[in-house]
Amino acid sequence: MPGEVSNEGGTPGRRRPRAEGLLGGAAQPTAPKPGRSRSTAPTAVRRAAVVVAVEAAAAVLLALVLLYLTLTGSPDSVGRALAEVVYVGMAGVLLAAGAVGLWRVSAWARGPVIVLQLLLAVLGYTAAFQADRPLIGVPVLAAVAVELYLLATPEARLAFFQR
């Protein structure tokens, strides 16, 4: 009713205009957000983040080398060579994002990092044993093994389980 005194959502004793009753009133200030608790990551997760960051740096460096070789050489297919540069660069960016996520113990980070490690394991195995490039493949396989071990430790699993 017009002119009625309402205590809902406003100051007691204040009249509510008809538009406010139909459309809702002005937004009230919300309570301040509680501070984000910065839990420290377990040692295994921090080490895993460092290993992933090193892998990301290596992937970005490899993408730059491939770009240089593509631009200065004469590849059979420039499109395929540039696609390879893009794929390796994207892998480096994804690994870097995963490293940041692991460092912050973000729940989303563990799964993609594990998937990327499995892909790197396939590439490392192919390079080491099928392409006869053990100086490339064995270090990749070692980094993958260390990463998967660190993410499988009980303290790392518990850190992501509690999130």
Secondary structure, 3 states (H helix, E strand, C coil): CCCCECCCCCCCCCECCHHHHHHCCCCCCCCCCCCCCCCCCCHHHHHHHHHHHHHHHHHHHHHHHHHHHHHHCCCCCHHHHHHHHHHHHHHHHHHHHHHHHHHCCCCCCHHHHHHHHHHHHHHHHHHHHHCCCHHHHHHHHHHHHHHHHHHHCHHHHHHHHCC
